[in-house]
Amino acid sequence: MKEEKLDKNNLMEKIVSLCKRRGFVFQGSEIYGGFAGTYDWGSLGVALKRNITDTWNKAMQDHPNMTFLDSSIFTSGKVWEASGHVSGFSDPLIVCNKCKEKSRADHLLENIGIKADEKLSELEINKIFNESRNKIKCPGCGAKDFGKVHASNLLATSNLGMLDENEQQVYLRGETAQGIYINYKNVLDTGFVSIPFGIAQIGKAFRNEISPRQFLFRKREFEQMEMQYFCNPNEAMDNYEIWKKERMEYYQMLGINPKKLRFKPHENLVFYAKAACDIEYEFPFGWNELEGIHYRGDYDLTQHQKFSGVDMKFCDEETKEKYIPHIVETSVGVDRTVLMVLCDAYCEDKIGESERVVLKFPPKLAPIVCAVSPLLKNKPELISKAKDVFDVLKAEFGRVAWDDNGNIGKRYRRQDEIGTPYCIVVDFDTLADNTVTVRDRDTGEQERIKVENLKSYIKEKIQ
Ligand code: GAP
């Protein structure tokens, strides 16, 4: 088996096309020409996403003192005033005077090799942009004719429950974290936890991204896996280091290429943050943020205490000390993780003389664990035996496919393309000795395994 060197330039196009062709991900509202920044998940995409969220939940569950939450997407508008999102959650928008295309000024600067932090003020980014105006081209029409840079708020507004114009503006949540902060007291008051403890949550978030791009990387509707760890201020920095280590180990446990993962400390910390870094992955379009790990001090709870009037202090029963807990946050997008897993798994190679595309998913993440086929489609005795094998495996693993379409070679290619680690074929020998062939996706090698040993064979391989 010979692995071909991948051309990074059109790798994203190949992945997008495979995702559509095989039913992982479809463009949102495609029959109406598409709706930017949205994607719909097909059957294999749903399974891949579920396997990822399951591993995240398991990793969180394994950490001491973890609780879980599912908070509403809609909240009181005051939540987003308290959090600072209404006044300060924005991207630098620039509009082309010729074709009216909207772009992010920091991205256009990046295109000509100038790094502009996304957290710069409107004034600062205008200054940097003006210095290079004559070098910057509109990605839409190529003109070098732009207006001024404006801060464009990322919160998506809604009119849910708005009865008249005097009522407070309602937003779709821009992150799941705020739902955790506003429930911190509720969770503490249940009496099951004490400081330190964590609240973990998976859920949708919405952002008015100016230029959603790179497929699942930057969407307008996406899902986050966020965890907030509430701790004593004296222990917060240690917890930050523990979470950094745990989160990097999580990606290695998933089977992601460690050479494509790295920590990147934040250069400009927001005023309330004590420490922050990203875990970056080397996507085909370069190193980019996968997950953020932030030591946020007591900023969030202090803000909600101020705006809601509710006392957010924790009272230590033993020491009688009273304080607002400090928070360590880990935050990663499900969609971005799926994209990383797809990029990490995508391979083009040759088995013998035959070229193929293969998704080498770690078996625990593969949407389908194994596919079962009768060697020939027109032999009832083979079909009947293969159905028996299929039923047993399906009952055990769930993620099992029946595949009798086309010849065996075509079935293997199709299963390779969706990343199925094992293909099981029932042939005439099966009828004589109750063994089947099991083909390994990565090597193409085949073994004969006794039907009664299949369940334990597969179980051992996918752990
Ligand atoms: N609560 C902190 C927070 O939301 P963030 O850096 O804005 O921080 C955290 O987002 C993670 O959410 C990112 O590292 C990324 O994985 C994911 N994410 C953010 N914006 C996204 C978008 N527009 N599309 C897809 N994923 C996104």
Residues whose N, C-alpha, C, O or C-beta is under 5 A from the ligand:
A	BS01	GAP	E175 A177 L216 F217 R218 K219 F222 E289 L290 E291 G292 S331 V332 G333 D335 R336
